[in-house]
Amino acid sequence: MILLDSFVGGRASTELFYCTLLYAALGAAPLGSFPDPAGHLAIVDSGTITIGFAFLICLFNLSWHHFLPNNHTMPSHREQKLLPYPTDFVFDLVADVARYPEFVPWCVSSKILRCGDSWFMANLGIGYKLIQERFTSKVLLNRANRIDVEYFDGPFRTMTNSWQFQAVADDQCMIDFSLAFEFKSRLLQTVVEGLFLEVVRRMVGAFEQRALQIYTKQTGLAEDSPNHSAPL
């Protein structure tokens, strides 16, 4: 059995309750294994959870999206971190979008569509189990101190992402990372808002771990070196 805590709030959890009742009525899950609007808890057999989740996503997107509240604030995040690596190294790591599927969580594909002198268009695939989406963005490279991402097409209503890089010393770089997005689907937006901080934490952590792995490989330093023992 898989235990699911509430992942939507307010009126959205009430709609999920009735949606799951319909799902149970179709015979895909035993009656009683649905979220209670008061308790926000669901117990679903592991054999049906992925199908059930996909069913709920489709049903909300196609039919019941008008029940969800529309007066939410777009989630955003900004943080600064001091990394023990040269600025050019960190810049190149972030700019290497083609290799994101190797280490960025939930990034399943990356394709560079076309390039200019200081920009390129990229199409990224993001997904988890049965949920798969693709989006296209323009990446602007300012070698002096920043990388900006301009959203063009995909599942978002809007999305902004930027990295700023400041050399603190020859082997230290202060990064300033910011991310904000809003899905076209209000259901997905509601779900992701509850997980937003965890998603960003794992993304930033993945870049830190990647920097550690690549830098130690290039320089020959051991990962347990005093200056590069772990991501900050």
C-alpha positions as semicolon CSV with decimal commas, in nm:
position;residue;x (nm);y (nm);z (nm)
1;M;0,000;0,000;0,000
2;I;0,112;0,359;-0,066
3;L;0,024;0,634;0,179
4;L;-0,040;0,978;0,030
5;D;-0,063;1,295;0,235
6;S;-0,261;1,593;0,110
7;F;-0,098;1,767;-0,185
8;V;-0,362;2,026;-0,258
9;G;-0,536;2,262;-0,022
10;G;-0,862;2,445;0,037
11;R;-1,131;2,399;-0,227
12;A;-0,894;2,198;-0,447
13;S;-0,875;1,916;-0,192
14;T;-1,256;1,904;-0,179
15;E;-1,275;1,866;-0,558
16;L;-1,008;1,595;-0,538
17;F;-1,224;1,413;-0,282
18;Y;-1,525;1,398;-0,516
19;C;-1,308;1,322;-0,816
20;T;-1,160;1,023;-0,633
21;L;-1,509;0,906;-0,537
22;L;-1,588;0,890;-0,908
23;Y;-1,260;0,709;-0,967
24;A;-1,348;0,454;-0,697
25;A;-1,696;0,413;-0,845
26;L;-1,538;0,309;-1,174
27;G;-1,381;0,015;-0,993
28;A;-1,014;0,116;-1,016
29;A;-0,977;0,151;-0,638
30;P;-1,164;0,003;-0,339
31;L;-1,434;0,223;-0,189
32;G;-1,299;0,396;0,118
33;S;-0,946;0,444;-0,016
34;F;-0,996;0,807;-0,106
35;P;-0,895;1,142;0,051
36;D;-1,129;1,284;0,312
37;P;-1,162;1,664;0,275
38;A;-1,121;1,694;0,652
39;G;-0,831;1,453;0,693
40;H;-0,660;1,502;0,356
41;L;-0,535;1,145;0,354
42;A;-0,552;0,873;0,093
43;I;-0,459;0,506;0,095
44;V;-0,438;0,362;-0,254
45;D;-0,324;0,021;-0,367
46;S;0,023;0,045;-0,526
47;G;-0,100;-0,128;-0,842
48;T;-0,341;0,153;-0,925
49;I;-0,173;0,467;-0,792
50;T;0,003;0,579;-1,113
51;I;-0,305;0,514;-1,326
52;G;-0,523;0,683;-1,068
53;F;-0,302;0,989;-1,049
54;A;-0,300;1,023;-1,428
55;F;-0,679;0,984;-1,429
56;L;-0,718;1,264;-1,177
57;I;-0,484;1,494;-1,368
58;C;-0,674;1,439;-1,694
59;L;-1,016;1,477;-1,537
60;F;-0,924;1,802;-1,364
61;N;-0,758;1,945;-1,673
62;L;-1,043;1,856;-1,907
63;S;-1,352;1,907;-1,695
64;W;-1,320;2,038;-1,343
65;H;-1,046;2,302;-1,365
66;H;-1,305;2,579;-1,320
67;F;-1,360;2,469;-0,959
68;L;-1,006;2,561;-0,858
69;P;-0,929;2,904;-0,714
70;N;-0,758;3,150;-0,946
71;N;-0,642;3,409;-0,692
72;H;-0,305;3,253;-0,612
73;T;0,039;3,412;-0,613
74;M;0,300;3,278;-0,851
75;P;0,560;3,090;-0,643
76;S;0,911;3,230;-0,661
77;H;1,243;3,158;-0,500
78;R;1,574;3,337;-0,473
79;E;1,888;3,235;-0,291
80;Q;2,257;3,311;-0,279
81;K;2,536;3,061;-0,225
82;L;2,912;3,084;-0,208
83;L;3,073;2,804;-0,406
84;P;3,442;2,707;-0,378
85;Y;3,500;2,713;-0,755
86;P;3,618;2,971;-1,013
87;T;3,342;3,184;-1,165
88;D;3,410;3,069;-1,524
89;F;3,378;2,707;-1,415
90;V;3,038;2,762;-1,249
91;F;2,916;2,968;-1,546
92;D;3,007;2,692;-1,794
93;L;2,840;2,430;-1,575
94;V;2,507;2,618;-1,572
95;A;2,530;2,705;-1,943
96;D;2,580;2,340;-2,046
97;V;2,206;2,278;-2,084
98;A;2,260;1,983;-2,320
99;R;2,391;1,778;-2,027
100;Y;2,110;1,862;-1,782
101;P;1,945;1,516;-1,819
102;E;2,261;1,366;-1,666
103;F;2,207;1,531;-1,327
104;V;1,909;1,772;-1,302
105;P;1,611;1,612;-1,122
106;W;1,310;1,539;-1,346
107;C;1,492;1,655;-1,662
108;V;1,456;1,365;-1,906
109;S;1,575;1,523;-2,230
110;S;1,749;1,830;-2,368
111;K;1,788;1,949;-2,726
112;I;1,965;2,262;-2,848
113;L;1,754;2,398;-3,135
114;R;1,972;2,683;-3,261
115;C;2,251;2,908;-3,137
116;G;2,377;3,265;-3,165
117;D;2,691;3,436;-3,040
118;S;2,556;3,488;-2,689
119;W;2,231;3,289;-2,683
120;F;2,073;2,956;-2,775
121;M;1,726;2,806;-2,796
122;A;1,672;2,485;-2,601
123;N;1,387;2,237;-2,565
124;L;1,378;2,050;-2,235
125;G;1,170;1,748;-2,139
126;I;1,056;1,726;-1,778
127;G;0,870;1,433;-1,633
128;Y;0,792;1,199;-1,348
129;K;0,641;0,857;-1,417
130;L;0,332;0,912;-1,636
131;I;0,355;1,291;-1,638
132;Q;0,571;1,423;-1,924
133;E;0,598;1,781;-2,050
134;R;0,830;1,974;-2,282
135;F;0,910;2,344;-2,295
136;T;1,121;2,572;-2,513
137;S;1,322;2,866;-2,385
138;K;1,588;3,110;-2,496
139;V;1,904;3,114;-2,286
140;L;2,090;3,446;-2,282
141;L;2,459;3,421;-2,194
142;N;2,634;3,724;-2,045
143;R;2,984;3,596;-1,979
144;A;3,054;3,888;-1,748
145;N;2,813;3,790;-1,474
146;R;2,478;3,625;-1,558
147;I;2,257;3,377;-1,745
148;D;1,889;3,455;-1,810
149;V;1,622;3,216;-1,935
150;E;1,331;3,350;-2,140
151;Y;1,034;3,113;-2,169
152;F;0,884;3,062;-2,518
153;D;0,648;2,764;-2,530
154;G;0,524;2,475;-2,318
155;P;0,307;2,396;-2,013
156;F;0,378;2,723;-1,831
157;R;0,180;3,043;-1,845
158;T;0,500;3,221;-1,753
159;M;0,846;3,121;-1,630
160;T;1,156;3,323;-1,541
161;N;1,492;3,194;-1,432
162;S;1,824;3,371;-1,383
163;W;2,171;3,300;-1,250
164;Q;2,410;3,575;-1,145
165;F;2,778;3,506;-1,083
166;Q;3,018;3,719;-0,880
167;A;3,384;3,634;-0,829
168;V;3,471;3,660;-0,460
169;A;3,825;3,526;-0,503
170;D;4,017;3,336;-0,770
171;D;3,862;3,008;-0,656
172;Q;3,529;3,126;-0,513
173;C;3,205;3,231;-0,677
174;M;2,890;3,381;-0,527
175;I;2,582;3,270;-0,720
176;D;2,244;3,443;-0,705
177;F;1,973;3,205;-0,827
178;S;1,609;3,299;-0,888
179;L;1,315;3,102;-1,027
180;A;0,944;3,178;-1,070
181;F;0,680;3,002;-1,278
182;E;0,309;2,953;-1,327
183;F;0,152;2,653;-1,502
184;K;-0,134;2,696;-1,747
185;S;-0,311;2,415;-1,559
186;R;-0,440;2,544;-1,226
187;L;-0,439;2,191;-1,086
188;L;-0,069;2,141;-1,161
189;Q;0,001;2,487;-1,023
190;T;-0,175;2,403;-0,698
191;V;0,010;2,072;-0,667
192;V;0,352;2,221;-0,743
193;E;0,307;2,515;-0,507
194;G;0,301;2,270;-0,216
195;L;0,624;2,110;-0,336
196;F;0,798;2,421;-0,469
197;L;1,065;2,466;-0,203
198;E;1,159;2,098;-0,214
199;V;1,184;2,108;-0,594
200;V;1,414;2,412;-0,586
201;R;1,623;2,264;-0,304
202;R;1,684;1,948;-0,504
203;M;1,763;2,142;-0,822
204;V;2,022;2,366;-0,655
205;G;2,165;2,067;-0,471
206;A;2,204;1,882;-0,800
207;F;2,409;2,167;-0,947
208;E;2,628;2,178;-0,637
209;Q;2,690;1,804;-0,649
210;R;2,764;1,821;-1,021
211;A;3,014;2,103;-0,964
212;L;3,189;1,895;-0,700
213;Q;3,213;1,591;-0,927
214;I;3,333;1,776;-1,239
215;Y;3,578;2,006;-1,060
216;T;3,747;1,726;-0,867
217;K;3,774;1,524;-1,189
218;Q;3,928;1,815;-1,380
219;T;4,171;1,920;-1,109
220;G;4,253;1,581;-0,963
221;L;4,157;1,695;-0,613
222;A;4,000;1,440;-0,381
223;E;3,634;1,497;-0,300
224;D;3,723;1,499;0,070
225;S;3,966;1,789;0,019
226;P;3,916;2,056;0,292
227;N;3,803;2,312;0,030
228;H;3,580;2,077;-0,171
229;S;3,451;1,823;0,077
230;A;3,081;1,877;-0,004
231;P;2,840;2,118;-0,169
232;L;2,765;2,423;0,045
